[in-house]
Amino acid sequence: MNIDIRKSIKDNFKGATADEIKASIVSSIDEGDEVTLPGIGVFFEILWNSCNDDEKDFILNKLESILK
């Protein structure tokens, strides 16, 4: 069985409000469930692909400073 995770996540959140998306992200992180990591990864991919170079640099610098 071949599941398109990206499409599934996008379809599940189509029309979702910012509060609904936030609740899902917070819940996924709080639960610490490995199963939810792909969904968060899809959110990050969508975010990354919508950012310009300055925004990407901000994200990378933030991650770098956190991971030190």
HTML snippet that shows the backbone in 3Dmol.js (N, CA, C, O; Angstrom):
<script src="https://3Dmol.org/build/3Dmol-min.js"></script>
<div id="view" style="width:600px;height:400px;position:relative"></div>
<script>
const pdb = `
ATOM      1  N   MET A   1       0.835  -1.172   0.000  1.00  0.00           N
ATOM      2  CA  MET A   1       0.000   0.000   0.000  1.00  0.00           C
ATOM      3  C   MET A   1       0.888   1.246   0.000  1.00  0.00           C
ATOM      4  O   MET A   1       1.784   1.376   0.834  1.00  0.00           O
ATOM      5  N   ASN A   2       0.640   2.141  -0.920  1.00  0.00           N
ATOM      6  CA  ASN A   2       1.442   3.344  -1.062  1.00  0.00           C
ATOM      7  C   ASN A   2       0.614   4.556  -0.631  1.00  0.00           C
ATOM      8  O   ASN A   2      -0.402   4.876  -1.247  1.00  0.00           O
ATOM      9  N   ILE A   3       1.055   5.216   0.420  1.00  0.00           N
ATOM     10  CA  ILE A   3       0.333   6.371   0.952  1.00  0.00           C
ATOM     11  C   ILE A   3       1.142   7.630   0.660  1.00  0.00           C
ATOM     12  O   ILE A   3       2.337   7.679   0.950  1.00  0.00           O
ATOM     13  N   ASP A   4       0.507   8.634   0.093  1.00  0.00           N
ATOM     14  CA  ASP A   4       1.144   9.918  -0.148  1.00  0.00           C
ATOM     15  C   ASP A   4       0.914  10.779   1.090  1.00  0.00           C
ATOM     16  O   ASP A   4      -0.122  11.429   1.230  1.00  0.00           O
ATOM     17  N   ILE A   5       1.899  10.770   1.980  1.00  0.00           N
ATOM     18  CA  ILE A   5       1.765  11.472   3.262  1.00  0.00           C
ATOM     19  C   ILE A   5       1.559  12.969   3.049  1.00  0.00           C
ATOM     20  O   ILE A   5       0.730  13.590   3.714  1.00  0.00           O
ATOM     21  N   ARG A   6       2.312  13.537   2.126  1.00  0.00           N
ATOM     22  CA  ARG A   6       2.183  14.981   1.875  1.00  0.00           C
ATOM     23  C   ARG A   6       0.747  15.331   1.480  1.00  0.00           C
ATOM     24  O   ARG A   6       0.148  16.255   2.031  1.00  0.00           O
ATOM     25  N   LYS A   7       0.213  14.590   0.532  1.00  0.00           N
ATOM     26  CA  LYS A   7      -1.147  14.860   0.059  1.00  0.00           C
ATOM     27  C   LYS A   7      -2.160  14.651   1.180  1.00  0.00           C
ATOM     28  O   LYS A   7      -3.086  15.445   1.347  1.00  0.00           O
ATOM     29  N   SER A   8      -1.981  13.594   1.934  1.00  0.00           N
ATOM     30  CA  SER A   8      -2.904  13.295   3.028  1.00  0.00           C
ATOM     31  C   SER A   8      -2.926  14.411   4.064  1.00  0.00           C
ATOM     32  O   SER A   8      -3.998  14.840   4.491  1.00  0.00           O
ATOM     33  N   ILE A   9      -1.743  14.887   4.473  1.00  0.00           N
ATOM     34  CA  ILE A   9      -1.661  15.964   5.463  1.00  0.00           C
ATOM     35  C   ILE A   9      -2.300  17.234   4.907  1.00  0.00           C
ATOM     36  O   ILE A   9      -3.094  17.888   5.583  1.00  0.00           O
ATOM     37  N   LYS A  10      -1.945  17.574   3.670  1.00  0.00           N
ATOM     38  CA  LYS A  10      -2.510  18.779   3.053  1.00  0.00           C
ATOM     39  C   LYS A  10      -4.026  18.677   2.953  1.00  0.00           C
ATOM     40  O   LYS A  10      -4.732  19.644   3.239  1.00  0.00           O
ATOM     41  N   ASP A  11      -4.530  17.519   2.553  1.00  0.00           N
ATOM     42  CA  ASP A  11      -5.980  17.325   2.445  1.00  0.00           C
ATOM     43  C   ASP A  11      -6.661  17.427   3.805  1.00  0.00           C
ATOM     44  O   ASP A  11      -7.733  18.020   3.926  1.00  0.00           O
ATOM     45  N   ASN A  12      -6.032  16.843   4.834  1.00  0.00           N
ATOM     46  CA  ASN A  12      -6.615  16.866   6.182  1.00  0.00           C
ATOM     47  C   ASN A  12      -6.705  18.269   6.765  1.00  0.00           C
ATOM     48  O   ASN A  12      -7.583  18.546   7.583  1.00  0.00           O
ATOM     49  N   PHE A  13      -5.809  19.152   6.353  1.00  0.00           N
ATOM     50  CA  PHE A  13      -5.787  20.491   6.927  1.00  0.00           C
ATOM     51  C   PHE A  13      -6.284  21.571   5.970  1.00  0.00           C
ATOM     52  O   PHE A  13      -6.226  22.760   6.283  1.00  0.00           O
ATOM     53  N   LYS A  14      -6.768  21.157   4.818  1.00  0.00           N
ATOM     54  CA  LYS A  14      -7.303  22.134   3.863  1.00  0.00           C
ATOM     55  C   LYS A  14      -8.453  22.891   4.528  1.00  0.00           C
ATOM     56  O   LYS A  14      -9.411  22.284   5.007  1.00  0.00           O
ATOM     57  N   GLY A  15      -8.349  24.206   4.553  1.00  0.00           N
ATOM     58  CA  GLY A  15      -9.388  25.036   5.163  1.00  0.00           C
ATOM     59  C   GLY A  15      -9.288  25.168   6.672  1.00  0.00           C
ATOM     60  O   GLY A  15     -10.139  25.801   7.297  1.00  0.00           O
ATOM     61  N   ALA A  16      -8.248  24.573   7.269  1.00  0.00           N
ATOM     62  CA  ALA A  16      -8.087  24.651   8.723  1.00  0.00           C
ATOM     63  C   ALA A  16      -7.702  26.066   9.136  1.00  0.00           C
ATOM     64  O   ALA A  16      -7.021  26.783   8.403  1.00  0.00           O
ATOM     65  N   THR A  17      -8.145  26.445  10.310  1.00  0.00           N
ATOM     66  CA  THR A  17      -7.786  27.745  10.854  1.00  0.00           C
ATOM     67  C   THR A  17      -6.394  27.667  11.491  1.00  0.00           C
ATOM     68  O   THR A  17      -5.870  26.581  11.739  1.00  0.00           O
ATOM     69  N   ALA A  18      -5.811  28.835  11.747  1.00  0.00           N
ATOM     70  CA  ALA A  18      -4.515  28.886  12.419  1.00  0.00           C
ATOM     71  C   ALA A  18      -4.593  28.199  13.784  1.00  0.00           C
ATOM     72  O   ALA A  18      -3.664  27.496  14.183  1.00  0.00           O
ATOM     73  N   ASP A  19      -5.702  28.404  14.496  1.00  0.00           N
ATOM     74  CA  ASP A  19      -5.860  27.770  15.812  1.00  0.00           C
ATOM     75  C   ASP A  19      -5.902  26.251  15.707  1.00  0.00           C
ATOM     76  O   ASP A  19      -5.334  25.553  16.547  1.00  0.00           O
ATOM     77  N   GLU A  20      -6.561  25.744  14.695  1.00  0.00           N
ATOM     78  CA  GLU A  20      -6.630  24.286  14.500  1.00  0.00           C
ATOM     79  C   GLU A  20      -5.260  23.708  14.156  1.00  0.00           C
ATOM     80  O   GLU A  20      -4.885  22.645  14.651  1.00  0.00           O
ATOM     81  N   ILE A  21      -4.520  24.413  13.307  1.00  0.00           N
ATOM     82  CA  ILE A  21      -3.178  23.955  12.941  1.00  0.00           C
ATOM     83  C   ILE A  21      -2.273  23.997  14.167  1.00  0.00           C
ATOM     84  O   ILE A  21      -1.521  23.056  14.420  1.00  0.00           O
ATOM     85  N   LYS A  22      -2.344  25.083  14.924  1.00  0.00           N
ATOM     86  CA  LYS A  22      -1.532  25.205  16.142  1.00  0.00           C
ATOM     87  C   LYS A  22      -1.863  24.082  17.119  1.00  0.00           C
ATOM     88  O   LYS A  22      -0.960  23.464  17.683  1.00  0.00           O
ATOM     89  N   ALA A  23      -3.134  23.819  17.321  1.00  0.00           N
ATOM     90  CA  ALA A  23      -3.542  22.763  18.257  1.00  0.00           C
ATOM     91  C   ALA A  23      -2.976  21.413  17.831  1.00  0.00           C
ATOM     92  O   ALA A  23      -2.541  20.626  18.672  1.00  0.00           O
ATOM     93  N   SER A  24      -2.980  21.150  16.546  1.00  0.00           N
ATOM     94  CA  SER A  24      -2.448  19.891  16.048  1.00  0.00           C
ATOM     95  C   SER A  24      -0.940  19.800  16.265  1.00  0.00           C
ATOM     96  O   SER A  24      -0.428  18.757  16.672  1.00  0.00           O
ATOM     97  N   ILE A  25      -0.236  20.891  15.992  1.00  0.00           N
ATOM     98  CA  ILE A  25       1.219  20.907  16.183  1.00  0.00           C
ATOM     99  C   ILE A  25       1.554  20.732  17.662  1.00  0.00           C
ATOM    100  O   ILE A  25       2.395  19.905  18.014  1.00  0.00           O
ATOM    101  N   VAL A  26       0.905  21.501  18.521  1.00  0.00           N
ATOM    102  CA  VAL A  26       1.179  21.435  19.956  1.00  0.00           C
ATOM    103  C   VAL A  26       0.860  20.033  20.497  1.00  0.00           C
ATOM    104  O   VAL A  26       1.626  19.474  21.281  1.00  0.00           O
ATOM    105  N   SER A  27      -0.256  19.486  20.078  1.00  0.00           N
ATOM    106  CA  SER A  27      -0.635  18.151  20.516  1.00  0.00           C
ATOM    107  C   SER A  27       0.392  17.108  20.071  1.00  0.00           C
ATOM    108  O   SER A  27       0.764  16.226  20.844  1.00  0.00           O
ATOM    109  N   SER A  28       0.838  17.213  18.839  1.00  0.00           N
ATOM    110  CA  SER A  28       1.837  16.272  18.324  1.00  0.00           C
ATOM    111  C   SER A  28       3.136  16.351  19.104  1.00  0.00           C
ATOM    112  O   SER A  28       3.735  15.327  19.431  1.00  0.00           O
ATOM    113  N   ILE A  29       3.569  17.564  19.399  1.00  0.00           N
ATOM    114  CA  ILE A  29       4.811  17.746  20.147  1.00  0.00           C
ATOM    115  C   ILE A  29       4.643  17.269  21.590  1.00  0.00           C
ATOM    116  O   ILE A  29       5.507  16.569  22.117  1.00  0.00           O
ATOM    117  N   ASP A  30       3.541  17.645  22.222  1.00  0.00           N
ATOM    118  CA  ASP A  30       3.300  17.261  23.611  1.00  0.00           C
ATOM    119  C   ASP A  30       3.219  15.748  23.793  1.00  0.00           C
ATOM    120  O   ASP A  30       3.688  15.211  24.796  1.00  0.00           O
ATOM    121  N   GLU A  31       2.624  15.070  22.821  1.00  0.00           N
ATOM    122  CA  GLU A  31       2.483  13.617  22.913  1.00  0.00           C
ATOM    123  C   GLU A  31       3.809  12.908  22.675  1.00  0.00           C
ATOM    124  O   GLU A  31       4.012  11.789  23.145  1.00  0.00           O
ATOM    125  N   GLY A  32       4.715  13.560  21.942  1.00  0.00           N
ATOM    126  CA  GLY A  32       6.012  12.955  21.667  1.00  0.00           C
ATOM    127  C   GLY A  32       5.922  11.684  20.846  1.00  0.00           C
ATOM    128  O   GLY A  32       6.824  10.847  20.875  1.00  0.00           O
ATOM    129  N   ASP A  33       4.842  11.547  20.125  1.00  0.00           N
ATOM    130  CA  ASP A  33       4.599  10.342  19.348  1.00  0.00           C
ATOM    131  C   ASP A  33       5.367  10.395  18.033  1.00  0.00           C
ATOM    132  O   ASP A  33       5.203  11.335  17.254  1.00  0.00           O
ATOM    133  N   GLU A  34       6.199   9.397  17.785  1.00  0.00           N
ATOM    134  CA  GLU A  34       6.992   9.334  16.560  1.00  0.00           C
ATOM    135  C   GLU A  34       6.116   9.303  15.309  1.00  0.00           C
ATOM    136  O   GLU A  34       6.554   9.725  14.239  1.00  0.00           O
ATOM    137  N   VAL A  35       4.915   8.819  15.427  1.00  0.00           N
ATOM    138  CA  VAL A  35       4.012   8.712  14.278  1.00  0.00           C
ATOM    139  C   VAL A  35       3.642  10.085  13.731  1.00  0.00           C
ATOM    140  O   VAL A  35       3.369  10.226  12.539  1.00  0.00           O
ATOM    141  N   THR A  36       3.632  11.099  14.596  1.00  0.00           N
ATOM    142  CA  THR A  36       3.230  12.428  14.156  1.00  0.00           C
ATOM    143  C   THR A  36       4.361  13.228  13.513  1.00  0.00           C
ATOM    144  O   THR A  36       4.111  14.279  12.922  1.00  0.00           O
ATOM    145  N   LEU A  37       5.590  12.752  13.617  1.00  0.00           N
ATOM    146  CA  LEU A  37       6.725  13.480  13.060  1.00  0.00           C
ATOM    147  C   LEU A  37       6.613  13.730  11.554  1.00  0.00           C
ATOM    148  O   LEU A  37       6.955  14.823  11.105  1.00  0.00           O
ATOM    149  N   PRO A  38       6.151  12.769  10.761  1.00  0.00           N
ATOM    150  CA  PRO A  38       6.006  13.064   9.329  1.00  0.00           C
ATOM    151  C   PRO A  38       5.049  14.219   9.052  1.00  0.00           C
ATOM    152  O   PRO A  38       5.286  15.007   8.136  1.00  0.00           O
ATOM    153  N   GLY A  39       3.983  14.332   9.820  1.00  0.00           N
ATOM    154  CA  GLY A  39       3.040  15.429   9.629  1.00  0.00           C
ATOM    155  C   GLY A  39       3.671  16.771   9.920  1.00  0.00           C
ATOM    156  O   GLY A  39       3.456  17.739   9.190  1.00  0.00           O
ATOM    157  N   ILE A  40       4.452  16.832  10.990  1.00  0.00           N
ATOM    158  CA  ILE A  40       5.153  18.070  11.320  1.00  0.00           C
ATOM    159  C   ILE A  40       6.189  18.368  10.238  1.00  0.00           C
ATOM    160  O   ILE A  40       6.414  19.526   9.885  1.00  0.00           O
ATOM    161  N   GLY A  41       6.808  17.324   9.721  1.00  0.00           N
ATOM    162  CA  GLY A  41       7.756  17.500   8.629  1.00  0.00           C
ATOM    163  C   GLY A  41       7.101  18.074   7.383  1.00  0.00           C
ATOM    164  O   GLY A  41       7.696  18.894   6.684  1.00  0.00           O
ATOM    165  N   VAL A  42       5.879  17.646   7.106  1.00  0.00           N
ATOM    166  CA  VAL A  42       5.143  18.190   5.961  1.00  0.00           C
ATOM    167  C   VAL A  42       4.834  19.661   6.195  1.00  0.00           C
ATOM    168  O   VAL A  42       4.964  20.476   5.282  1.00  0.00           O
ATOM    169  N   PHE A  43       4.426  20.007   7.409  1.00  0.00           N
ATOM    170  CA  PHE A  43       4.195  21.424   7.726  1.00  0.00           C
ATOM    171  C   PHE A  43       5.472  22.233   7.504  1.00  0.00           C
ATOM    172  O   PHE A  43       5.431  23.321   6.931  1.00  0.00           O
ATOM    173  N   PHE A  44       6.609  21.695   7.962  1.00  0.00           N
ATOM    174  CA  PHE A  44       7.871  22.403   7.778  1.00  0.00           C
ATOM    175  C   PHE A  44       8.205  22.543   6.297  1.00  0.00           C
ATOM    176  O   PHE A  44       8.661  23.600   5.861  1.00  0.00           O
ATOM    177  N   GLU A  45       7.983  21.501   5.535  1.00  0.00           N
ATOM    178  CA  GLU A  45       8.247  21.553   4.101  1.00  0.00           C
ATOM    179  C   GLU A  45       7.399  22.636   3.423  1.00  0.00           C
ATOM    180  O   GLU A  45       7.896  23.390   2.586  1.00  0.00           O
ATOM    181  N   ILE A  46       6.128  22.703   3.789  1.00  0.00           N
ATOM    182  CA  ILE A  46       5.234  23.722   3.224  1.00  0.00           C
ATOM    183  C   ILE A  46       5.746  25.113   3.599  1.00  0.00           C
ATOM    184  O   ILE A  46       5.810  26.007   2.755  1.00  0.00           O
ATOM    185  N   LEU A  47       6.106  25.286   4.860  1.00  0.00           N
ATOM    186  CA  LEU A  47       6.639  26.565   5.325  1.00  0.00           C
ATOM    187  C   LEU A  47       7.909  26.924   4.568  1.00  0.00           C
ATOM    188  O   LEU A  47       8.030  28.027   4.035  1.00  0.00           O
ATOM    189  N   TRP A  48       8.849  25.999   4.522  1.00  0.00           N
ATOM    190  CA  TRP A  48      10.132  26.228   3.871  1.00  0.00           C
ATOM    191  C   TRP A  48       9.946  26.630   2.403  1.00  0.00           C
ATOM    192  O   TRP A  48      10.572  27.576   1.925  1.00  0.00           O
ATOM    193  N   ASN A  49       9.090  25.909   1.710  1.00  0.00           N
ATOM    194  CA  ASN A  49       8.874  26.182   0.288  1.00  0.00           C
ATOM    195  C   ASN A  49       8.185  27.525   0.029  1.00  0.00           C
ATOM    196  O   ASN A  49       8.251  28.058  -1.078  1.00  0.00           O
ATOM    197  N   SER A  50       7.531  28.062   1.047  1.00  0.00           N
ATOM    198  CA  SER A  50       6.851  29.346   0.872  1.00  0.00           C
ATOM    199  C   SER A  50       7.709  30.536   1.304  1.00  0.00           C
ATOM    200  O   SER A  50       7.312  31.686   1.117  1.00  0.00           O
ATOM    201  N   CYS A  51       8.877  30.265   1.877  1.00  0.00           N
ATOM    202  CA  CYS A  51       9.747  31.319   2.386  1.00  0.00           C
ATOM    203  C   CYS A  51      10.677  31.852   1.303  1.00  0.00           C
ATOM    204  O   CYS A  51      11.077  31.138   0.383  1.00  0.00           O
ATOM    205  N   ASN A  52      11.009  33.142   1.448  1.00  0.00           N
ATOM    206  CA  ASN A  52      12.044  33.700   0.596  1.00  0.00           C
ATOM    207  C   ASN A  52      13.401  33.414   1.249  1.00  0.00           C
ATOM    208  O   ASN A  52      13.459  32.835   2.333  1.00  0.00           O
ATOM    209  N   ASP A  53      14.475  33.816   0.598  1.00  0.00           N
ATOM    210  CA  ASP A  53      15.814  33.497   1.105  1.00  0.00           C
ATOM    211  C   ASP A  53      16.085  34.101   2.479  1.00  0.00           C
ATOM    212  O   ASP A  53      16.725  33.458   3.311  1.00  0.00           O
ATOM    213  N   ASP A  54      15.618  35.312   2.736  1.00  0.00           N
ATOM    214  CA  ASP A  54      15.819  35.930   4.048  1.00  0.00           C
ATOM    215  C   ASP A  54      15.094  35.152   5.146  1.00  0.00           C
ATOM    216  O   ASP A  54      15.637  34.960   6.234  1.00  0.00           O
ATOM    217  N   GLU A  55      13.889  34.713   4.866  1.00  0.00           N
ATOM    218  CA  GLU A  55      13.122  33.936   5.846  1.00  0.00           C
ATOM    219  C   GLU A  55      13.780  32.578   6.089  1.00  0.00           C
ATOM    220  O   GLU A  55      13.816  32.096   7.221  1.00  0.00           O
ATOM    221  N   LYS A  56      14.296  31.969   5.031  1.00  0.00           N
ATOM    222  CA  LYS A  56      15.005  30.689   5.189  1.00  0.00           C
ATOM    223  C   LYS A  56      16.255  30.880   6.041  1.00  0.00           C
ATOM    224  O   LYS A  56      16.555  30.054   6.904  1.00  0.00           O
ATOM    225  N   ASP A  57      16.985  31.972   5.799  1.00  0.00           N
ATOM    226  CA  ASP A  57      18.167  32.262   6.615  1.00  0.00           C
ATOM    227  C   ASP A  57      17.787  32.442   8.077  1.00  0.00           C
ATOM    228  O   ASP A  57      18.505  31.977   8.962  1.00  0.00           O
ATOM    229  N   PHE A  58      16.668  33.112   8.344  1.00  0.00           N
ATOM    230  CA  PHE A  58      16.205  33.295   9.716  1.00  0.00           C
ATOM    231  C   PHE A  58      15.938  31.939  10.369  1.00  0.00           C
ATOM    232  O   PHE A  58      16.372  31.692  11.493  1.00  0.00           O
ATOM    233  N   ILE A  59      15.227  31.069   9.667  1.00  0.00           N
ATOM    234  CA  ILE A  59      14.915  29.737  10.195  1.00  0.00           C
ATOM    235  C   ILE A  59      16.202  28.963  10.474  1.00  0.00           C
ATOM    236  O   ILE A  59      16.352  28.363  11.538  1.00  0.00           O
ATOM    237  N   LEU A  60      17.124  28.978   9.521  1.00  0.00           N
ATOM    238  CA  LEU A  60      18.377  28.242   9.685  1.00  0.00           C
ATOM    239  C   LEU A  60      19.199  28.786  10.846  1.00  0.00           C
ATOM    240  O   LEU A  60      19.756  28.014  11.627  1.00  0.00           O
ATOM    241  N   ASN A  61      19.280  30.111  10.965  1.00  0.00           N
ATOM    242  CA  ASN A  61      20.028  30.706  12.074  1.00  0.00           C
ATOM    243  C   ASN A  61      19.382  30.397  13.412  1.00  0.00           C
ATOM    244  O   ASN A  61      20.080  30.159  14.397  1.00  0.00           O
ATOM    245  N   LYS A  62      18.060  30.398  13.458  1.00  0.00           N
ATOM    246  CA  LYS A  62      17.341  30.060  14.694  1.00  0.00           C
ATOM    247  C   LYS A  62      17.630  28.613  15.087  1.00  0.00           C
ATOM    248  O   LYS A  62      17.934  28.327  16.246  1.00  0.00           O
ATOM    249  N   LEU A  63      17.534  27.706  14.122  1.00  0.00           N
ATOM    250  CA  LEU A  63      17.826  26.294  14.395  1.00  0.00           C
ATOM    251  C   LEU A  63      19.271  26.100  14.830  1.00  0.00           C
ATOM    252  O   LEU A  63      19.554  25.345  15.761  1.00  0.00           O
ATOM    253  N   GLU A  64      20.176  26.783  14.153  1.00  0.00           N
ATOM    254  CA  GLU A  64      21.590  26.669  14.515  1.00  0.00           C
ATOM    255  C   GLU A  64      21.829  27.116  15.953  1.00  0.00           C
ATOM    256  O   GLU A  64      22.548  26.451  16.699  1.00  0.00           O
ATOM    257  N   SER A  65      21.232  28.233  16.340  1.00  0.00           N
ATOM    258  CA  SER A  65      21.437  28.745  17.702  1.00  0.00           C
ATOM    259  C   SER A  65      20.806  27.823  18.741  1.00  0.00           C
ATOM    260  O   SER A  65      21.348  27.670  19.835  1.00  0.00           O
ATOM    261  N   ILE A  66      19.694  27.220  18.424  1.00  0.00           N
ATOM    262  CA  ILE A  66      19.031  26.309  19.366  1.00  0.00           C
ATOM    263  C   ILE A  66      19.819  25.023  19.533  1.00  0.00           C
ATOM    264  O   ILE A  66      19.896  24.477  20.633  1.00  0.00           O
ATOM    265  N   LEU A  67      20.398  24.542  18.456  1.00  0.00           N
ATOM    266  CA  LEU A  67      21.086  23.248  18.474  1.00  0.00           C
ATOM    267  C   LEU A  67      22.530  23.313  18.964  1.00  0.00           C
ATOM    268  O   LEU A  67      23.202  22.282  19.019  1.00  0.00           O
ATOM    269  N   LYS A  68      23.019  24.488  19.317  1.00  0.00           N
ATOM    270  CA  LYS A  68      24.402  24.621  19.832  1.00  0.00           C
ATOM    271  C   LYS A  68      24.520  24.032  21.196  1.00  0.00           C
ATOM    272  O   LYS A  68      25.601  24.051  21.784  1.00  0.00           O
TER     273      LYS A  68
END
`;
const viewer = $3Dmol.createViewer("view");
viewer.addModel(pdb, "pdb");
viewer.setStyle({}, {cartoon: {color: "spectrum"}});
viewer.zoomTo();
viewer.render();
</script>
